[in-house]
Amino acid sequence: MKKICLLLLIGISACTKSNQAKLKSEIVEVEAQFNMMAREKGIAEAFRYFAAPDAALNRENKLIIGKDSIFQYTAKRTSSDIELNWKPTHVVMSESGDLASSYGYYSFNKKGSRDTLRGVFHTVWQRQADGSWKYIWD
């Protein structure tokens, strides 16, 4: 009986680790989709699309809260000649699988310019009722 219980616990642990890896790969993929949309449709549109309804941005020591406010803020501060690229280097997933945190490096410059601003980003993601991931903090 003890052997059966031990095998069940090992199996559950393996499933949990496997599920965690799958969920983390979903975040890496949604980050890639987010970045691609920013390049193809513009930064403001991408930041609005991937935002949860009550998402918050921390910019210039201020909080911008809500999809529409985020769109207005990013639309005023970006233009079509801006290139923003990022990729997560680390993803942490909650045990419940409904919250994730990603961080990595970004680069920001005007197209054709050699002057590139580089930095670190941190995003908190929340699984929505429809199964999609939306950021709640950036």
Summary of the structure (lengths in Angstrom):
residues: 138
radius of gyration: 18.2
end to end distance: 49.1
largest distance: 67.9
contacts: 364
relative contact order: 0.16
helix: 42%
strand: 38%
